[in-house]
Every structure is written in C-alpha cells, then in structure tokens.
C-alpha cells in the first residue's frame, strides 16, 4: 500500500552527498529552512482540513509541492519558518503523473532554493530532509539515495531514499550537500521500513519549462481560481491568544485559544509577535 504524505506536516529535505563529502547539517538546515513552508489546506469556510509542505524556487514566491497535497483544497495558506503567513493566490501548473504542483504566493526578495543539475542524484548520494512530519516543524533527517527505479504498477521514475519521512512530509525538498533540490518527497510504502520515495528534480525542471507564470496556465495545466481574502487579525503589542480570543468574542466571533493555535498551525510554545497576521474563524 502506498501512503501519500499529504496531511499534517511540513518540510523534508534529503541531502545527497558524494562519497568523499561530509555535509554540514547545521549549516544546511539554517540555509534551507527559511525557504520551506507549511501548507494549511482549507475548505470553503476557511477551516483547516489538512496540511503538507512546500518550498520556494524563486524570490518572487514560486512555490513547489506535490499535486496530491493541493488536490481538493479550496484555499491554501503557506506558513514560513518565522511565522509569516502567505495566502496562495493561484495554482500555476501541475503535473499529476509526477505528483508535482507549482503555486504562487505574494512576496518579493524571499529566500529560495536552487535546483541541482538534472540526474545529479545517484545511488549512494548522501541526502538530508528538513520538514514538519506530524506538525513537527523544522525536523531534519538524513540518509542516502538508495536507487532510481520504477515501482511495480507505477510508470514514473522515482528516487528511493533512506531519509525518514512521515505523514505531513509531502512536498518537502530533497537536498544535496550544497543545499540544492534533487527531488520532491512524495510517498512511502507502508509494507516496509525506510522505503521512502521522491520525484526527481528533472521532472520539476520540465514542469518549470512548460509553465507560463505571467499569463494563463496552458491547457495541460490544472488551475484554480484565486481564493477569497481570508478573515484575519493583526497581532498588537501585548496580545496573547487568550486576549485575542476575548476580543473576538466581543465581535461575535467564537474562537478559543486552542482553536486559534490549530487554525494557524502554531506550536504549543509559539510566541506571537506584533504585526503577525493570524487567521480567525468566520463570524
């Protein structure tokens, strides 16, 4: 049975290394994390129904994830490592056969990841994964590329990797020792151990070439309308989730601190900061 990794969690990175290379995992994590985002998948009422991972490949907000992560979502909210929230304005392109999708978020001068040259990930290449399996943001794992192969019943070529991935890791970047993307985490096989798989970056290169970012998506691309603006609350100095909950109640909006934490995918010990924009339930 193939398990899709699309619900809770955000980011993976698998670092391929040459046999003589020793990756600096601390430096790589520091470099890559700002470009990896938690994707909150919302229904028509703005309620979070699941999550996945995505990562930027351009400074103006071009974000990569899995096709299966965004399928069926009415609205998508991307959360950065620093707590910033970026509504996804549109799905630019998708490649269901290779489980890839390109999304657009509004921004400029954003941290982003570079793609490795095609076919640079070979068996034995060292890799690392940075992500948010089961909502544990910033989780880093490492391993190797075990093989390039086609699985029984599958037509696409995939990278088999030993770096651990779990539910919520879908769409995470698989990185080499230089922090370049060699693949996109996609699925695991439940029947075995350490049988994890990613789409090779060559398929992402191809999708980027086919996509039309400045105009309407080509007819072969799946697109969605721009989501309606979400109801939000801008954090002020001295605000707490409890205080925000009380203020919202005076406006006729029922939202407990825990509901606010869940809606905004905030860790239990998260500190909200002045200027931070929080999603709030519809009143």
N, C-alpha and C positions, 0 to 999 in steps of 0.2 A: 504494500500500500504506500502511495506517495503522499506525504503530508505537506501541504502548502504552508508557508511560514507567515501568512499574512495578518494575523490578528494583533496581539499586543506586543509591541516591542520596537525597537527602532533601529539599531545600526550594527552592522557586522563589517569586519574588514579581514580579508585573508591575505597575508603578506607573502608573496613568492620571493625567495632568495636563491641566488646561485649557491652552489655547494661551498664556495670559499667565503661567502658573505655572512656576516653576523649582523642581524638587524638591530637597530637601537629602538626597541619597542616604546620606550618612554617618549623619545623624540617623535616617533611616527604617530603615536596617539595624540600628542599635543598638536601636531601638524594637521592631522586628518579630522579630528572631532568637530572643529567649527564648521566643516563643510557637510556634516551628516545630520539629518533631520528625522525627528519622529513625525510620522504622518497620522493624524487623527482623522478617521473616516466617519462622516456624519450623515444622518438621514435628513429627510426634508425638514424636520423640526429642529435641526441643529444638535441632536443628541448623538453622542459618540457611540458608534456601534462596533468599532474595532480600530486597529492601528497597524502600521507597518513602518518601513524605513525607506528613506530616500537620500540622495546626495547630489550636491551641485556640481555641474561640469562647466559652468561659466559664471563670471562675476555679475551678470545681469539676471540671475535667477532661473536658469535652465536646470531642472531637477530630474534625476533618473530614479525610477523604481521598477517594480515588477508590474506587469499587466494585471495579474490576478489580484494584486493589492487594491487597485483602484476600481476594479470592476464592480458596478452596482452602487458605488458611493455617490451621493447627491452633492455633497460638499466635502472638501479636503482642506485641512489646516495643517501647515508644516511648522513644527516647533524646533527652534535652534537650541544648541547646547547652552547658550546664555539666557534662555527663557523667552527670546523673541518669537512672536507668532506671525506667520506669513500665510494668508489665505492663498490657496491655489486658484489662479484666475482661469486657467484652461488646461485641458489635456491637448498638447500639441500633436503628439503622434503616439502610436502604439504598434507593437509587433507581437500579437498573441502567440504566434508559432514559437518565438524565442522568449516569451514571458517578459517583455520589456515595455516600458512606457516613458514618455517624456512629458513633464509637466512644467508649467510656468508659474513662478511666484514673483511678486513685485519687489524689486530691490536693485541696488547698484553697488559696485565695489564689494561684493560678497565673497567670502572665502570659498574656493572651489578646488576640486581635484582634477588632475590631469590623467589622460588615458595612456596606458602603456602601448608600445608598438604592437601591431597585430601578431598573434601567435608567439608572444614572448613568454607565456606561461606553459612550461613543460613539466612532465612528471619529475618530481623531486624538487621543484621550485619551492622555496620557503614562502609561507604566507602568514598574514595575521588578520584578525577580524575585530572590528570595533562596532558595537551595536547595543541594542536595548532588548535582548530577549526577555519576554515576560515583563516588559516595562522597566527592566534594569538598565537604564541609560548609561552609555559610556563603557559597557563591558568589552574587554579586549581578550581575544583568544588568538592562538597561533597554531600553525601546522604546516602542511605541505600540499602541493598539488599531487594527488595520488595517481591521476590518469586523465587523459582525454578520451571520452568514449561516447557511444550511443547506447542507451539502455534498451532492453527488450520492450517493444511496444512504443518506443519514442523515436522520432525521426531526426530530432535536432542533436547536435553535438553539445556536450556539456563538459565542464571541468568537475572532476570528482576531487573533493578537498577533505582533509582530515581536521581542519579547524572547526571547533564546535559551533553549531548554530541551532537555534530553537525557535519555537513559536514567537513571532514578532520580529524575526530577523529578515524577512523577505524584503528585497530591495537594497540590502546593505552592500557597500563596496567591498570587493575582494582586492586587497592592495599588495603590491610587491614591496621590496625593501626600500625603494625610493619613494614610496607613498603613491605610486601610480596605480590606476584601476586596471586590473587584469580580468575582472569578472564581476558579475552581479549575483549575489546569493539568491537562490530561487526555491529549492525544496530539499527535503531529506527523505530517506527510506526508513520507514518505521520498523521494518523487519530486521535491520542490522544495527551495528554500532559504528559511529563515525563515518556513516555513509551520507555525506552531505554534498550538494551539487550547486553549481553556479553557471550562469550563462557567460560564455567567453566574451571578452571586450570587443572582439572583431564584429560581433553582431550589433553591439552598441555603435561602433564606428559606422556600420552600414545604415543603421536607423537615423543617425545624425545626418548622414549624407542625403538620405531620402526626405527628411523632414523639411518643412518650409516654415520657418519661425516667424517670418514677417507678414505672411498672408494666411489665407485659409488653408487648413490641412489638406493634403492630397486626398483623392477619393479612396485610396487604400488605407487611410489612417482613420482610426476611431477618434472622434472628438466629442466633447461635452460642452454645454453652454456654461458661460461664466456664472458661478454661484452668486446668489443674492448676498448682500452685505450681512455679516453676522452681527448679532447683538453683543456689544462689548462693554467693558468697564475699564477705565484707565486708572491704575493704582496711584494713589496720592501718598504723600509723606505721612507715615504713622499708620497707614492702613494695615489691617490683618484680615485674614479670611473670615474670622468671626465678625469683625466690624463691618466688612463688606456685606456679609450675609444679613446683618441687622438693617443696614441702609437699604438693601434691595427689598427687604420686607416692607419698608415704608413706601416703596414704589409699587407694591402689589406683586412683587416677584419673589416666589418662594425658592430659596436656594441655600441649603445647609453648607457649612464649610467643607464637608466631605464631598458634597456634590460639585462644588466649585473646583476642588482638588482633582476629582475624577475627570470632569469636563475638560480641564486644562492640562491633564496628564502631568500633574505636579507630584514629585516625590514627596514622601511623608515629611521630610525635613527641609523641604524647599523654602527659601526666603523670597517673598515677593518684593519687588523694588519699585520706587516711584517711576511712573512713566510706562511700566509694563502694562500691556493690554491683555485683559482676561476675557475669555468667553463667558457669557452668562446665559442661563436658560431664558427662553422666550416667556414673557409675562402673559 
